[in-house]
Amino acid sequence: QVQLVESGGGLVQPGGSLRLSCAHSGRLFVIYTMGWYRQAPGKQRELVATITPGGTTNYADSVKGRFTISRDNAKNLVDLQMNSLQPEDTAVYYCNAENRGYVYWGKGTLVTVSS
């Protein structure tokens, strides 16, 4: 069983930065593609970024150049560095782990971008 626990959310002003972290409690972290998704009020959950076991990254167009996903396979962690945050980035951010059809989600962490 895989458990994912997010941390690092909070309130930030427009133009500011936050770093989210996700701790993966299960075994074999290295085999999972890890991702961050977000869900804004009244909207569907959407992809933010993913990173494969080999380190290949993929980003939503809306965050390219502003967000960076990274993983530390020794510590079972995946981070999301978010820069130049805008009010439209306000959402609950969820950590995701996928491997061969097995999908796991964290409970989410709230990011609010407001002045």
Buried (B, 14 or more C-beta within 10 A) or exposed (E): EBEBEBEBBEEBEEEBEBEBBBBBEEEEBEEBBBBBBBBBEEEEBEBBBBBBBEEEEBBBEBBEEBBBBBBEBEEBBBBBBBBEBEEEBBBBBBBBBBBEEEEBBBEBBEBBBEE
